[in-house]
Amino acid sequence: MSNLVITNYPEKEAGEHINNIIQEHVGDLVCLLAGGSAMDIVEYIHPGKRCFHNECSKNPVNRITLCDKTECRTIFMLGDEWVSREPKINNYLKIEAEYAEHPIMDKLIETVPRSDETENNFTERIEKTFLETLLTLHNPKIIFILSVGTDGHTAGIFPMDEQSFRRAYREDRTYVPVDPDNLKIDYRASFTPSFILNHADELIGYITGQDKENILIELNSNDKKVNERPGEILKLHSRATVYTDIGMQAALVESEPISKD
């Protein structure tokens, strides 16, 4: 797998990678977050950037304070969501509970369904909010954090037969409701594969833990269609870096890496 980083501190190094992108990009940045264990990266992300606005460069305090003016903004949103108002299920509410004092919360688009909202209405509202926010940004760059499940799913994109996959993840949509058979609640919501591959400027993969060893080896050693193993998105995207923990090293050395043409 191209750009695979094996490290003792994958969450910290992934966060630092994101901070470098924020700092180096000339314009606003959109960071789409993953749920699950990848939420550990949030601790190491610093929204905003040190800049050269006249007011900032002349103020000694602002030289060490992150700027949030136009061209220095960082907007966050969950890349997938559980369509639930339960605090222990909904990703936004879990981040809010764990990182209540983190500066990311002031810049995180809320993705909690309203009490009277259907799954379709929820995804249409969030899609509209996201696209309208994007229009207000200056030269936005989009980065997407993706973890991969043991079944090969990534974000809210699940393995399906090709026809069902095309129907669920319509190429003319940015954000959709998903209802695979194995969910513990009825619906998840997710950005679509076409949006990720065509509009995300950079992907940050985060695949850690012993239970992910087999799927990481499979990704590293063979190819499948995206509908069969959605984690393939990390291999198809031209700018993807995958972070994993040092415990994976021995198994990965034994697997044959894929070379991109």
Stockholm file with secondary structure:
# STOCKHOLM 1.0

chainA/1-261         MSNLVITNYPEKEAGEHINNIIQEHVGDLVCLLAGGSAMDIVEYIHPGKRCFHNECSKNPVNRITLCDKTECRTIFMLGDEWVSREPKINNYLKIEAEYAEHPIMDKLIETVPRSDETENNFTERIEKTFLETLLTLHNPKIIFILSVGTDGHTAGIFPMDEQSFRRAYREDRTYVPVDPDNLKIDYRASFTPSFILNHADELIGYITGQDKENILIELNSNDKKVNERPGEILKLHSRATVYTDIGMQAALVESEPISKD
#=GR chainA/1-261 SS CTTEEEESCHHHHHHHHHHHHHHHCSSCEEEEECCGGGGGGGGGCCCSBCCCCHHHHHCTTTTSSCBCSTTSCEEEEESEEESCCCTTTCHHHHHHHHSTTSGGGGGBCCCCCCTTCCHHHHHHHHHHHHHHHHHTSSSCEEEEEEEBCTTSCBTTBCCCCHHHHHHHSCTTCSEEEECCTTCSSSCEEEECHHHHHHHCSEEEEECCSGGGHHHHHHHHHCCCCTTTCGGGHHHHSSSEEEEEEGGGHHHHHHSCCCCCC
#=GC SS_cons         CTTEEEESCHHHHHHHHHHHHHHHCSSCEEEEECCGGGGGGGGGCCCSBCCCCHHHHHCTTTTSSCBCSTTSCEEEEESEEESCCCTTTCHHHHHHHHSTTSGGGGGBCCCCCCTTCCHHHHHHHHHHHHHHHHHTSSSCEEEEEEEBCTTSCBTTBCCCCHHHHHHHSCTTCSEEEECCTTCSSSCEEEECHHHHHHHCSEEEEECCSGGGHHHHHHHHHCCCCTTTCGGGHHHHSSSEEEEEEGGGHHHHHHSCCCCCC
//
